[in-house]
Amino acid sequence: MPSTTQYLEMIAAHLNAPYGPVVHPGDVAAALRGGDLTSLPGDELAKELVASMFIELEPEFIGRASYEAGVRLEEANALYQQVRRQFGLPRSTRWEAALEGVL
């Protein structure tokens, strides 16, 4: 696992922009590692914000953050599938296209 977490930090900062410090880089890493949101604190807003990263962010950023967290793309995709089911999110065609032929 790399010693830098610039993409995890960037994702947390982006998700927090309208709300203040709700999501921490470690929250993003934990969600990616677990493939679900159960590791996040009980705050529903934090869970919703992490779920939205697949819609709001470029797949490359999520992929690099996954690498920083020591996560394979299969695990990151498990999180994507879980948050779509849990929150009824629309498909992220950018995320799906980025993984096409990789998984």
PEFENUR-V209599 format. One record per residue. SS is DSSP state (2 for helix, 1 for strand, 0 for the rest). NEAR is the number of other C-alpha atoms within 12 Angstrom. D_FIRST is the distance of its C-alpha to the first C-alpha in whole Angstrom. Layout:
# PEFENUR-V209599
SS&NEAR&D_FIRST + SS&NEAR&D_FIRST
This chain:
# PEFENUR-V209599
0&14&0 + 0&15&4 + 0&12&7 + 0&16&9 + 0&25&10 + 2&22&13 + 2&30&13 + 2&36&13 + 2&27&15 + 2&26&17 + 2&38&18 + 2&36&19 + 2&26&21 + 2&27&23 + 2&32&23 + 2&25&25 + 0&14&27 + 0&13&30 + 0&14&30 + 0&15&28 + 0&18&25 + 0&28&25 + 0&37&21 + 0&28&18 + 2&31&15 + 2&30&14 + 2&35&16 + 2&49&15 + 2&39&11 + 2&30&14 + 2&40&16 + 2&42&14 + 2&30&12 + 2&27&16 + 0&30&17 + 0&30&20 + 0&36&21 + 0&24&22 + 0&21&20 + 0&29&21 + 0&20&24 + 0&14&27 + 0&16&28 + 2&17&29 + 2&22&28 + 2&30&24 + 2&32&24 + 2&29&26 + 2&36&24 + 2&47&21 + 2&44&23 + 2&34&25 + 2&39&21 + 2&37&22 + 2&25&26 + 2&24&25 + 0&28&22 + 0&24&21 + 2&28&19 + 2&23&17 + 2&29&16 + 2&43&15 + 2&32&13 + 2&29&11 + 2&39&11 + 2&37&10 + 2&27&7 + 2&30&6 + 0&32&7 + 0&26&5 + 0&27&9 + 0&26&11 + 2&31&14 + 2&23&16 + 2&26&15 + 2&41&15 + 2&34&19 + 2&25&20 + 2&37&19 + 2&39&21 + 2&26&24 + 2&27&24 + 2&31&25 + 2&25&27 + 2&16&29 + 2&19&29 + 2&22&30 + 0&15&32 + 0&21&30 + 0&20&31 + 0&21&29 + 0&25&27 + 2&18&28 + 2&20&26 + 2&29&23 + 2&25&25 + 2&16&26 + 2&20&22 + 2&21&21 + 0&14&24 + 0&8&24 + 0&13&21 + 0&15&21
